[in-house]
Amino acid sequence: MRVDYAVNKVMQTHRGQHEDQVAQAIHDQLRAIGVVPNNRQIAQYAAAISALPELPPNNK
């Protein structure tokens, strides 16, 4: 549950960025909520998130 939360949070802010940046952001988020990151799982999430197109800016 906490892993999903961290990954979704990073997905909203790091879409389309370099895989290393996304992986570091996921790692940091997981450590912040007390989860020991699984490097292989982080790499898979990072690859998927970096392949997504960037979100357009929110101009509200």
PDBQT receptor file of N, H, CA, C and O in Angstrom, charges set to zero:
ATOM      1  N   MET A   1       0.828  -1.189   0.000  1.00  0.00    +0.000 N 
ATOM      2  CA  MET A   1       0.000   0.000   0.000  1.00  0.00    +0.000 C 
ATOM      3  C   MET A   1       0.877   1.259   0.000  1.00  0.00    +0.000 C 
ATOM      4  O   MET A   1       0.632   2.185  -0.774  1.00  0.00    +0.000 OA
ATOM      5  N   ARG A   2       1.892   1.293   0.864  1.00  0.00    +0.000 N 
ATOM      6  H   ARG A   2       2.091   0.541   1.492  1.00  0.00    +0.000 HD
ATOM      7  CA  ARG A   2       2.765   2.462   0.923  1.00  0.00    +0.000 C 
ATOM      8  C   ARG A   2       3.610   2.591  -0.336  1.00  0.00    +0.000 C 
ATOM      9  O   ARG A   2       3.921   3.702  -0.764  1.00  0.00    +0.000 OA
ATOM     10  N   VAL A   3       3.984   1.457  -0.932  1.00  0.00    +0.000 N 
ATOM     11  H   VAL A   3       3.731   0.555  -0.584  1.00  0.00    +0.000 HD
ATOM     12  CA  VAL A   3       4.766   1.499  -2.171  1.00  0.00    +0.000 C 
ATOM     13  C   VAL A   3       3.927   2.130  -3.274  1.00  0.00    +0.000 C 
ATOM     14  O   VAL A   3       4.418   2.970  -4.027  1.00  0.00    +0.000 OA
ATOM     15  N   ASP A   4       2.664   1.727  -3.370  1.00  0.00    +0.000 N 
ATOM     16  H   ASP A   4       2.265   1.045  -2.758  1.00  0.00    +0.000 HD
ATOM     17  CA  ASP A   4       1.768   2.300  -4.380  1.00  0.00    +0.000 C 
ATOM     18  C   ASP A   4       1.634   3.805  -4.202  1.00  0.00    +0.000 C 
ATOM     19  O   ASP A   4       1.658   4.556  -5.177  1.00  0.00    +0.000 OA
ATOM     20  N   TYR A   5       1.494   4.238  -2.969  1.00  0.00    +0.000 N 
ATOM     21  H   TYR A   5       1.474   3.628  -2.177  1.00  0.00    +0.000 HD
ATOM     22  CA  TYR A   5       1.384   5.674  -2.676  1.00  0.00    +0.000 C 
ATOM     23  C   TYR A   5       2.626   6.423  -3.156  1.00  0.00    +0.000 C 
ATOM     24  O   TYR A   5       2.517   7.456  -3.816  1.00  0.00    +0.000 OA
ATOM     25  N   ALA A   6       3.794   5.902  -2.824  1.00  0.00    +0.000 N 
ATOM     26  H   ALA A   6       3.882   5.063  -2.287  1.00  0.00    +0.000 HD
ATOM     27  CA  ALA A   6       5.045   6.568  -3.197  1.00  0.00    +0.000 C 
ATOM     28  C   ALA A   6       5.217   6.603  -4.716  1.00  0.00    +0.000 C 
ATOM     29  O   ALA A   6       5.613   7.627  -5.274  1.00  0.00    +0.000 OA
ATOM     30  N   VAL A   7       4.923   5.498  -5.379  1.00  0.00    +0.000 N 
ATOM     31  H   VAL A   7       4.601   4.667  -4.927  1.00  0.00    +0.000 HD
ATOM     32  CA  VAL A   7       5.078   5.431  -6.836  1.00  0.00    +0.000 C 
ATOM     33  C   VAL A   7       4.098   6.391  -7.512  1.00  0.00    +0.000 C 
ATOM     34  O   VAL A   7       4.473   7.083  -8.458  1.00  0.00    +0.000 OA
ATOM     35  N   ASN A   8       2.859   6.442  -7.044  1.00  0.00    +0.000 N 
ATOM     36  H   ASN A   8       2.554   5.880  -6.275  1.00  0.00    +0.000 HD
ATOM     37  CA  ASN A   8       1.877   7.358  -7.637  1.00  0.00    +0.000 C 
ATOM     38  C   ASN A   8       2.280   8.813  -7.438  1.00  0.00    +0.000 C 
ATOM     39  O   ASN A   8       2.084   9.645  -8.324  1.00  0.00    +0.000 OA
ATOM     40  N   LYS A   9       2.836   9.113  -6.289  1.00  0.00    +0.000 N 
ATOM     41  H   LYS A   9       2.996   8.437  -5.569  1.00  0.00    +0.000 HD
ATOM     42  CA  LYS A   9       3.280  10.477  -6.020  1.00  0.00    +0.000 C 
ATOM     43  C   LYS A   9       4.406  10.880  -6.973  1.00  0.00    +0.000 C 
ATOM     44  O   LYS A   9       4.401  11.984  -7.519  1.00  0.00    +0.000 OA
ATOM     45  N   VAL A  10       5.359   9.987  -7.164  1.00  0.00    +0.000 N 
ATOM     46  H   VAL A  10       5.363   9.091  -6.720  1.00  0.00    +0.000 HD
ATOM     47  CA  VAL A  10       6.470  10.257  -8.084  1.00  0.00    +0.000 C 
ATOM     48  C   VAL A  10       5.962  10.314  -9.527  1.00  0.00    +0.000 C 
ATOM     49  O   VAL A  10       6.452  11.117 -10.321  1.00  0.00    +0.000 OA
ATOM     50  N   MET A  11       4.997   9.481  -9.867  1.00  0.00    +0.000 N 
ATOM     51  H   MET A  11       4.599   8.829  -9.222  1.00  0.00    +0.000 HD
ATOM     52  CA  MET A  11       4.465   9.473 -11.229  1.00  0.00    +0.000 C 
ATOM     53  C   MET A  11       3.861  10.831 -11.593  1.00  0.00    +0.000 C 
ATOM     54  O   MET A  11       3.927  11.245 -12.751  1.00  0.00    +0.000 OA
ATOM     55  N   GLN A  12       3.285  11.512 -10.634  1.00  0.00    +0.000 N 
ATOM     56  H   GLN A  12       3.231  11.175  -9.693  1.00  0.00    +0.000 HD
ATOM     57  CA  GLN A  12       2.674  12.810 -10.891  1.00  0.00    +0.000 C 
ATOM     58  C   GLN A  12       3.714  13.909 -11.108  1.00  0.00    +0.000 C 
ATOM     59  O   GLN A  12       3.428  14.905 -11.773  1.00  0.00    +0.000 OA
ATOM     60  N   THR A  13       4.900  13.742 -10.563  1.00  0.00    +0.000 N 
ATOM     61  H   THR A  13       5.132  12.933 -10.023  1.00  0.00    +0.000 HD
ATOM     62  CA  THR A  13       5.893  14.813 -10.622  1.00  0.00    +0.000 C 
ATOM     63  C   THR A  13       7.074  14.524 -11.529  1.00  0.00    +0.000 C 
ATOM     64  O   THR A  13       7.761  15.463 -11.929  1.00  0.00    +0.000 OA
ATOM     65  N   HIS A  14       7.344  13.277 -11.873  1.00  0.00    +0.000 N 
ATOM     66  H   HIS A  14       6.785  12.514 -11.548  1.00  0.00    +0.000 HD
ATOM     67  CA  HIS A  14       8.566  12.933 -12.600  1.00  0.00    +0.000 C 
ATOM     68  C   HIS A  14       8.328  12.216 -13.929  1.00  0.00    +0.000 C 
ATOM     69  O   HIS A  14       9.250  11.606 -14.470  1.00  0.00    +0.000 OA
ATOM     70  N   ARG A  15       7.122  12.279 -14.455  1.00  0.00    +0.000 N 
ATOM     71  H   ARG A  15       6.373  12.774 -14.015  1.00  0.00    +0.000 HD
ATOM     72  CA  ARG A  15       6.843  11.619 -15.741  1.00  0.00    +0.000 C 
ATOM     73  C   ARG A  15       7.743  12.170 -16.833  1.00  0.00    +0.000 C 
ATOM     74  O   ARG A  15       7.946  13.380 -16.931  1.00  0.00    +0.000 OA
ATOM     75  N   GLY A  16       8.281  11.273 -17.655  1.00  0.00    +0.000 N 
ATOM     76  H   GLY A  16       8.116  10.290 -17.575  1.00  0.00    +0.000 HD
ATOM     77  CA  GLY A  16       9.074  11.681 -18.802  1.00  0.00    +0.000 C 
ATOM     78  C   GLY A  16      10.501  12.083 -18.469  1.00  0.00    +0.000 C 
ATOM     79  O   GLY A  16      11.273  12.397 -19.375  1.00  0.00    +0.000 OA
ATOM     80  N   GLN A  17      10.869  12.083 -17.215  1.00  0.00    +0.000 N 
ATOM     81  H   GLN A  17      10.242  11.828 -16.478  1.00  0.00    +0.000 HD
ATOM     82  CA  GLN A  17      12.233  12.443 -16.843  1.00  0.00    +0.000 C 
ATOM     83  C   GLN A  17      13.141  11.225 -16.961  1.00  0.00    +0.000 C 
ATOM     84  O   GLN A  17      12.676  10.102 -17.153  1.00  0.00    +0.000 OA
ATOM     85  N   HIS A  18      14.449  11.469 -16.841  1.00  0.00    +0.000 N 
ATOM     86  H   HIS A  18      14.826  12.382 -16.684  1.00  0.00    +0.000 HD
ATOM     87  CA  HIS A  18      15.427  10.399 -16.980  1.00  0.00    +0.000 C 
ATOM     88  C   HIS A  18      15.189   9.318 -15.922  1.00  0.00    +0.000 C 
ATOM     89  O   HIS A  18      14.795   9.605 -14.792  1.00  0.00    +0.000 OA
ATOM     90  N   GLU A  19      15.435   8.089 -16.317  1.00  0.00    +0.000 N 
ATOM     91  H   GLU A  19      15.754   7.856 -17.235  1.00  0.00    +0.000 HD
ATOM     92  CA  GLU A  19      15.170   6.942 -15.449  1.00  0.00    +0.000 C 
ATOM     93  C   GLU A  19      15.896   7.028 -14.106  1.00  0.00    +0.000 C 
ATOM     94  O   GLU A  19      15.340   6.650 -13.075  1.00  0.00    +0.000 OA
ATOM     95  N   ASP A  20      17.129   7.520 -14.116  1.00  0.00    +0.000 N 
ATOM     96  H   ASP A  20      17.580   7.827 -14.954  1.00  0.00    +0.000 HD
ATOM     97  CA  ASP A  20      17.893   7.639 -12.872  1.00  0.00    +0.000 C 
ATOM     98  C   ASP A  20      17.251   8.628 -11.907  1.00  0.00    +0.000 C 
ATOM     99  O   ASP A  20      17.223   8.395 -10.699  1.00  0.00    +0.000 OA
ATOM    100  N   GLN A  21      16.732   9.738 -12.447  1.00  0.00    +0.000 N 
ATOM    101  H   GLN A  21      16.755   9.927 -13.428  1.00  0.00    +0.000 HD
ATOM    102  CA  GLN A  21      16.066  10.733 -11.609  1.00  0.00    +0.000 C 
ATOM    103  C   GLN A  21      14.790  10.158 -11.000  1.00  0.00    +0.000 C 
ATOM    104  O   GLN A  21      14.491  10.388  -9.828  1.00  0.00    +0.000 OA
ATOM    105  N   VAL A  22      14.051   9.416 -11.801  1.00  0.00    +0.000 N 
ATOM    106  H   VAL A  22      14.294   9.229 -12.753  1.00  0.00    +0.000 HD
ATOM    107  CA  VAL A  22      12.799   8.815 -11.327  1.00  0.00    +0.000 C 
ATOM    108  C   VAL A  22      13.101   7.774 -10.250  1.00  0.00    +0.000 C 
ATOM    109  O   VAL A  22      12.421   7.725  -9.225  1.00  0.00    +0.000 OA
ATOM    110  N   ALA A  23      14.111   6.948 -10.478  1.00  0.00    +0.000 N 
ATOM    111  H   ALA A  23      14.663   6.987 -11.311  1.00  0.00    +0.000 HD
ATOM    112  CA  ALA A  23      14.474   5.920  -9.506  1.00  0.00    +0.000 C 
ATOM    113  C   ALA A  23      14.899   6.548  -8.180  1.00  0.00    +0.000 C 
ATOM    114  O   ALA A  23      14.533   6.057  -7.112  1.00  0.00    +0.000 OA
ATOM    115  N   GLN A  24      15.668   7.626  -8.248  1.00  0.00    +0.000 N 
ATOM    116  H   GLN A  24      15.966   8.024  -9.116  1.00  0.00    +0.000 HD
ATOM    117  CA  GLN A  24      16.104   8.292  -7.019  1.00  0.00    +0.000 C 
ATOM    118  C   GLN A  24      14.908   8.884  -6.277  1.00  0.00    +0.000 C 
ATOM    119  O   GLN A  24      14.842   8.817  -5.049  1.00  0.00    +0.000 OA
ATOM    120  N   ALA A  25      13.967   9.462  -7.015  1.00  0.00    +0.000 N 
ATOM    121  H   ALA A  25      14.021   9.517  -8.012  1.00  0.00    +0.000 HD
ATOM    122  CA  ALA A  25      12.777  10.044  -6.392  1.00  0.00    +0.000 C 
ATOM    123  C   ALA A  25      11.937   8.962  -5.710  1.00  0.00    +0.000 C 
ATOM    124  O   ALA A  25      11.437   9.171  -4.604  1.00  0.00    +0.000 OA
ATOM    125  N   ILE A  26      11.779   7.808  -6.365  1.00  0.00    +0.000 N 
ATOM    126  H   ILE A  26      12.185   7.638  -7.263  1.00  0.00    +0.000 HD
ATOM    127  CA  ILE A  26      11.025   6.709  -5.761  1.00  0.00    +0.000 C 
ATOM    128  C   ILE A  26      11.742   6.233  -4.498  1.00  0.00    +0.000 C 
ATOM    129  O   ILE A  26      11.120   6.024  -3.457  1.00  0.00    +0.000 OA
ATOM    130  N   HIS A  27      13.048   6.069  -4.609  1.00  0.00    +0.000 N 
ATOM    131  H   HIS A  27      13.553   6.239  -5.455  1.00  0.00    +0.000 HD
ATOM    132  CA  HIS A  27      13.849   5.622  -3.461  1.00  0.00    +0.000 C 
ATOM    133  C   HIS A  27      13.673   6.580  -2.283  1.00  0.00    +0.000 C 
ATOM    134  O   HIS A  27      13.447   6.148  -1.153  1.00  0.00    +0.000 OA
ATOM    135  N   ASP A  28      13.778   7.870  -2.552  1.00  0.00    +0.000 N 
ATOM    136  H   ASP A  28      13.962   8.221  -3.471  1.00  0.00    +0.000 HD
ATOM    137  CA  ASP A  28      13.641   8.879  -1.496  1.00  0.00    +0.000 C 
ATOM    138  C   ASP A  28      12.250   8.851  -0.861  1.00  0.00    +0.000 C 
ATOM    139  O   ASP A  28      12.117   8.945   0.360  1.00  0.00    +0.000 OA
ATOM    140  N   GLN A  29      11.216   8.722  -1.694  1.00  0.00    +0.000 N 
ATOM    141  H   GLN A  29      11.324   8.646  -2.685  1.00  0.00    +0.000 HD
ATOM    142  CA  GLN A  29       9.842   8.683  -1.182  1.00  0.00    +0.000 C 
ATOM    143  C   GLN A  29       9.630   7.457  -0.293  1.00  0.00    +0.000 C 
ATOM    144  O   GLN A  29       9.024   7.551   0.775  1.00  0.00    +0.000 OA
ATOM    145  N   LEU A  30      10.130   6.320  -0.741  1.00  0.00    +0.000 N 
ATOM    146  H   LEU A  30      10.622   6.244  -1.609  1.00  0.00    +0.000 HD
ATOM    147  CA  LEU A  30       9.960   5.096   0.040  1.00  0.00    +0.000 C 
ATOM    148  C   LEU A  30      10.682   5.188   1.379  1.00  0.00    +0.000 C 
ATOM    149  O   LEU A  30      10.136   4.789   2.408  1.00  0.00    +0.000 OA
ATOM    150  N   ARG A  31      11.901   5.707   1.372  1.00  0.00    +0.000 N 
ATOM    151  H   ARG A  31      12.345   6.031   0.536  1.00  0.00    +0.000 HD
ATOM    152  CA  ARG A  31      12.655   5.849   2.614  1.00  0.00    +0.000 C 
ATOM    153  C   ARG A  31      11.961   6.823   3.565  1.00  0.00    +0.000 C 
ATOM    154  O   ARG A  31      11.990   6.639   4.782  1.00  0.00    +0.000 OA
ATOM    155  N   ALA A  32      11.343   7.852   3.009  1.00  0.00    +0.000 N 
ATOM    156  H   ALA A  32      11.319   8.001   2.020  1.00  0.00    +0.000 HD
ATOM    157  CA  ALA A  32      10.657   8.852   3.830  1.00  0.00    +0.000 C 
ATOM    158  C   ALA A  32       9.455   8.264   4.570  1.00  0.00    +0.000 C 
ATOM    159  O   ALA A  32       9.102   8.733   5.653  1.00  0.00    +0.000 OA
ATOM    160  N   ILE A  33       8.833   7.248   3.995  1.00  0.00    +0.000 N 
ATOM    161  H   ILE A  33       9.119   6.867   3.116  1.00  0.00    +0.000 HD
ATOM    162  CA  ILE A  33       7.671   6.647   4.653  1.00  0.00    +0.000 C 
ATOM    163  C   ILE A  33       8.028   5.340   5.359  1.00  0.00    +0.000 C 
ATOM    164  O   ILE A  33       7.142   4.611   5.805  1.00  0.00    +0.000 OA
ATOM    165  N   GLY A  34       9.324   5.044   5.460  1.00  0.00    +0.000 N 
ATOM    166  H   GLY A  34      10.044   5.636   5.098  1.00  0.00    +0.000 HD
ATOM    167  CA  GLY A  34       9.761   3.904   6.248  1.00  0.00    +0.000 C 
ATOM    168  C   GLY A  34       9.756   2.573   5.548  1.00  0.00    +0.000 C 
ATOM    169  O   GLY A  34       9.642   1.533   6.196  1.00  0.00    +0.000 OA
ATOM    170  N   VAL A  35       9.879   2.583   4.228  1.00  0.00    +0.000 N 
ATOM    171  H   VAL A  35       9.971   3.428   3.702  1.00  0.00    +0.000 HD
ATOM    172  CA  VAL A  35       9.903   1.337   3.466  1.00  0.00    +0.000 C 
ATOM    173  C   VAL A  35      11.320   1.123   2.941  1.00  0.00    +0.000 C 
ATOM    174  O   VAL A  35      11.925   2.045   2.394  1.00  0.00    +0.000 OA
ATOM    175  N   VAL A  36      11.845  -0.074   3.103  1.00  0.00    +0.000 N 
ATOM    176  H   VAL A  36      11.354  -0.823   3.547  1.00  0.00    +0.000 HD
ATOM    177  CA  VAL A  36      13.155  -0.399   2.544  1.00  0.00    +0.000 C 
ATOM    178  C   VAL A  36      12.955  -0.720   1.066  1.00  0.00    +0.000 C 
ATOM    179  O   VAL A  36      12.266  -1.684   0.731  1.00  0.00    +0.000 OA
ATOM    180  N   PRO A  37      13.551   0.078   0.181  1.00  0.00    +0.000 N 
ATOM    181  CA  PRO A  37      13.313  -0.092  -1.254  1.00  0.00    +0.000 C 
ATOM    182  C   PRO A  37      13.908  -1.388  -1.816  1.00  0.00    +0.000 C 
ATOM    183  O   PRO A  37      14.980  -1.827  -1.399  1.00  0.00    +0.000 OA
ATOM    184  N   ASN A  38      13.203  -1.978  -2.754  1.00  0.00    +0.000 N 
ATOM    185  H   ASN A  38      12.332  -1.621  -3.093  1.00  0.00    +0.000 HD
ATOM    186  CA  ASN A  38      13.672  -3.126  -3.505  1.00  0.00    +0.000 C 
ATOM    187  C   ASN A  38      14.197  -2.571  -4.831  1.00  0.00    +0.000 C 
ATOM    188  O   ASN A  38      13.419  -2.079  -5.648  1.00  0.00    +0.000 OA
ATOM    189  N   ASN A  39      15.517  -2.647  -5.048  1.00  0.00    +0.000 N 
ATOM    190  H   ASN A  39      16.149  -3.047  -4.384  1.00  0.00    +0.000 HD
ATOM    191  CA  ASN A  39      16.137  -1.999  -6.205  1.00  0.00    +0.000 C 
ATOM    192  C   ASN A  39      15.605  -2.502  -7.542  1.00  0.00    +0.000 C 
ATOM    193  O   ASN A  39      15.458  -1.716  -8.477  1.00  0.00    +0.000 OA
ATOM    194  N   ARG A  40      15.317  -3.785  -7.648  1.00  0.00    +0.000 N 
ATOM    195  H   ARG A  40      15.437  -4.424  -6.887  1.00  0.00    +0.000 HD
ATOM    196  CA  ARG A  40      14.802  -4.312  -8.909  1.00  0.00    +0.000 C 
ATOM    197  C   ARG A  40      13.409  -3.759  -9.184  1.00  0.00    +0.000 C 
ATOM    198  O   ARG A  40      13.089  -3.413 -10.321  1.00  0.00    +0.000 OA
ATOM    199  N   GLN A  41      12.584  -3.676  -8.149  1.00  0.00    +0.000 N 
ATOM    200  H   GLN A  41      12.844  -3.957  -7.226  1.00  0.00    +0.000 HD
ATOM    201  CA  GLN A  41      11.233  -3.139  -8.306  1.00  0.00    +0.000 C 
ATOM    202  C   GLN A  41      11.289  -1.649  -8.640  1.00  0.00    +0.000 C 
ATOM    203  O   GLN A  41      10.526  -1.174  -9.481  1.00  0.00    +0.000 OA
ATOM    204  N   ILE A  42      12.184  -0.915  -7.991  1.00  0.00    +0.000 N 
ATOM    205  H   ILE A  42      12.804  -1.301  -7.308  1.00  0.00    +0.000 HD
ATOM    206  CA  ILE A  42      12.341   0.511  -8.278  1.00  0.00    +0.000 C 
ATOM    207  C   ILE A  42      12.729   0.712  -9.737  1.00  0.00    +0.000 C 
ATOM    208  O   ILE A  42      12.204   1.604 -10.404  1.00  0.00    +0.000 OA
ATOM    209  N   ALA A  43      13.643  -0.110 -10.234  1.00  0.00    +0.000 N 
ATOM    210  H   ALA A  43      14.070  -0.835  -9.692  1.00  0.00    +0.000 HD
ATOM    211  CA  ALA A  43      14.091   0.007 -11.624  1.00  0.00    +0.000 C 
ATOM    212  C   ALA A  43      12.930  -0.211 -12.597  1.00  0.00    +0.000 C 
ATOM    213  O   ALA A  43      12.832   0.482 -13.610  1.00  0.00    +0.000 OA
ATOM    214  N   GLN A  44      12.062  -1.160 -12.297  1.00  0.00    +0.000 N 
ATOM    215  H   GLN A  44      12.142  -1.723 -11.474  1.00  0.00    +0.000 HD
ATOM    216  CA  GLN A  44      10.907  -1.419 -13.170  1.00  0.00    +0.000 C 
ATOM    217  C   GLN A  44       9.942  -0.239 -13.159  1.00  0.00    +0.000 C 
ATOM    218  O   GLN A  44       9.473   0.196 -14.211  1.00  0.00    +0.000 OA
ATOM    219  N   TYR A  45       9.649   0.275 -11.974  1.00  0.00    +0.000 N 
ATOM    220  H   TYR A  45      10.030  -0.078 -11.120  1.00  0.00    +0.000 HD
ATOM    221  CA  TYR A  45       8.766   1.438 -11.886  1.00  0.00    +0.000 C 
ATOM    222  C   TYR A  45       9.379   2.643 -12.587  1.00  0.00    +0.000 C 
ATOM    223  O   TYR A  45       8.686   3.365 -13.304  1.00  0.00    +0.000 OA
ATOM    224  N   ALA A  46      10.670   2.863 -12.384  1.00  0.00    +0.000 N 
ATOM    225  H   ALA A  46      11.233   2.276 -11.801  1.00  0.00    +0.000 HD
ATOM    226  CA  ALA A  46      11.353   4.015 -12.976  1.00  0.00    +0.000 C 
ATOM    227  C   ALA A  46      11.314   3.945 -14.502  1.00  0.00    +0.000 C 
ATOM    228  O   ALA A  46      11.090   4.957 -15.165  1.00  0.00    +0.000 OA
ATOM    229  N   ALA A  47      11.529   2.772 -15.051  1.00  0.00    +0.000 N 
ATOM    230  H   ALA A  47      11.711   1.949 -14.512  1.00  0.00    +0.000 HD
ATOM    231  CA  ALA A  47      11.487   2.611 -16.509  1.00  0.00    +0.000 C 
ATOM    232  C   ALA A  47      10.099   2.943 -17.052  1.00  0.00    +0.000 C 
ATOM    233  O   ALA A  47       9.969   3.615 -18.075  1.00  0.00    +0.000 OA
ATOM    234  N   ALA A  48       9.074   2.472 -16.367  1.00  0.00    +0.000 N 
ATOM    235  H   ALA A  48       9.179   1.926 -15.536  1.00  0.00    +0.000 HD
ATOM    236  CA  ALA A  48       7.702   2.730 -16.819  1.00  0.00    +0.000 C 
ATOM    237  C   ALA A  48       7.353   4.211 -16.705  1.00  0.00    +0.000 C 
ATOM    238  O   ALA A  48       6.749   4.773 -17.619  1.00  0.00    +0.000 OA
ATOM    239  N   ILE A  49       7.722   4.843 -15.605  1.00  0.00    +0.000 N 
ATOM    240  H   ILE A  49       8.212   4.386 -14.863  1.00  0.00    +0.000 HD
ATOM    241  CA  ILE A  49       7.385   6.256 -15.398  1.00  0.00    +0.000 C 
ATOM    242  C   ILE A  49       8.162   7.150 -16.356  1.00  0.00    +0.000 C 
ATOM    243  O   ILE A  49       7.611   8.126 -16.864  1.00  0.00    +0.000 OA
ATOM    244  N   SER A  50       9.429   6.837 -16.615  1.00  0.00    +0.000 N 
ATOM    245  H   SER A  50       9.877   6.044 -16.203  1.00  0.00    +0.000 HD
ATOM    246  CA  SER A  50      10.208   7.683 -17.518  1.00  0.00    +0.000 C 
ATOM    247  C   SER A  50       9.714   7.571 -18.963  1.00  0.00    +0.000 C 
ATOM    248  O   SER A  50       9.928   8.482 -19.762  1.00  0.00    +0.000 OA
ATOM    249  N   ALA A  51       9.057   6.463 -19.298  1.00  0.00    +0.000 N 
ATOM    250  H   ALA A  51       8.883   5.723 -18.648  1.00  0.00    +0.000 HD
ATOM    251  CA  ALA A  51       8.524   6.290 -20.647  1.00  0.00    +0.000 C 
ATOM    252  C   ALA A  51       7.218   7.052 -20.867  1.00  0.00    +0.000 C 
ATOM    253  O   ALA A  51       6.791   7.223 -22.009  1.00  0.00    +0.000 OA
ATOM    254  N   LEU A  52       6.582   7.510 -19.795  1.00  0.00    +0.000 N 
ATOM    255  H   LEU A  52       6.929   7.371 -18.867  1.00  0.00    +0.000 HD
ATOM    256  CA  LEU A  52       5.323   8.244 -19.918  1.00  0.00    +0.000 C 
ATOM    257  C   LEU A  52       5.580   9.665 -20.423  1.00  0.00    +0.000 C 
ATOM    258  O   LEU A  52       6.640  10.233 -20.163  1.00  0.00    +0.000 OA
ATOM    259  N   PRO A  53       4.621  10.237 -21.139  1.00  0.00    +0.000 N 
ATOM    260  CA  PRO A  53       4.775  11.638 -21.543  1.00  0.00    +0.000 C 
ATOM    261  C   PRO A  53       4.625  12.557 -20.336  1.00  0.00    +0.000 C 
ATOM    262  O   PRO A  53       3.917  12.239 -19.381  1.00  0.00    +0.000 OA
ATOM    263  N   GLU A  54       5.296  13.694 -20.395  1.00  0.00    +0.000 N 
ATOM    264  H   GLU A  54       5.871  13.953 -21.171  1.00  0.00    +0.000 HD
ATOM    265  CA  GLU A  54       5.185  14.659 -19.303  1.00  0.00    +0.000 C 
ATOM    266  C   GLU A  54       3.772  15.222 -19.255  1.00  0.00    +0.000 C 
ATOM    267  O   GLU A  54       3.113  15.369 -20.284  1.00  0.00    +0.000 OA
ATOM    268  N   LEU A  55       3.316  15.535 -18.048  1.00  0.00    +0.000 N 
ATOM    269  H   LEU A  55       3.851  15.416 -17.212  1.00  0.00    +0.000 HD
ATOM    270  CA  LEU A  55       2.003  16.153 -17.893  1.00  0.00    +0.000 C 
ATOM    271  C   LEU A  55       2.092  17.641 -18.279  1.00  0.00    +0.000 C 
ATOM    272  O   LEU A  55       3.090  18.302 -17.994  1.00  0.00    +0.000 OA
ATOM    273  N   PRO A  56       1.048  18.152 -18.922  1.00  0.00    +0.000 N 
ATOM    274  CA  PRO A  56       1.062  19.590 -19.214  1.00  0.00    +0.000 C 
ATOM    275  C   PRO A  56       0.960  20.384 -17.936  1.00  0.00    +0.000 C 
ATOM    276  O   PRO A  56       0.421  19.892 -16.945  1.00  0.00    +0.000 OA
ATOM    277  N   PRO A  57       1.472  21.614 -17.935  1.00  0.00    +0.000 N 
ATOM    278  CA  PRO A  57       1.379  22.419 -16.718  1.00  0.00    +0.000 C 
ATOM    279  C   PRO A  57      -0.064  22.706 -16.339  1.00  0.00    +0.000 C 
ATOM    280  O   PRO A  57      -0.925  22.849 -17.206  1.00  0.00    +0.000 OA
ATOM    281  N   ASN A  58      -0.319  22.788 -15.069  1.00  0.00    +0.000 N 
ATOM    282  H   ASN A  58       0.381  22.672 -14.364  1.00  0.00    +0.000 HD
ATOM    283  CA  ASN A  58      -1.662  23.036 -14.560  1.00  0.00    +0.000 C 
ATOM    284  C   ASN A  58      -1.826  24.547 -14.404  1.00  0.00    +0.000 C 
ATOM    285  O   ASN A  58      -1.296  25.139 -13.464  1.00  0.00    +0.000 OA
ATOM    286  N   ASN A  59      -2.547  25.156 -15.310  1.00  0.00    +0.000 N 
ATOM    287  H   ASN A  59      -2.977  24.675 -16.073  1.00  0.00    +0.000 HD
ATOM    288  CA  ASN A  59      -2.696  26.609 -15.328  1.00  0.00    +0.000 C 
ATOM    289  C   ASN A  59      -4.036  27.052 -14.768  1.00  0.00    +0.000 C 
ATOM    290  O   ASN A  59      -4.809  27.721 -15.452  1.00  0.00    +0.000 OA
ATOM    291  N   LYS A  60      -4.306  26.689 -13.554  1.00  0.00    +0.000 N 
ATOM    292  H   LYS A  60      -3.677  26.145 -12.998  1.00  0.00    +0.000 HD
ATOM    293  CA  LYS A  60      -5.589  27.091 -12.955  1.00  0.00    +0.000 C 
ATOM    294  C   LYS A  60      -5.444  28.384 -12.235  1.00  0.00    +0.000 C 
ATOM    295  O   LYS A  60      -6.414  28.885 -11.666  1.00  0.00    +0.000 OA
TER     296      LYS A  60
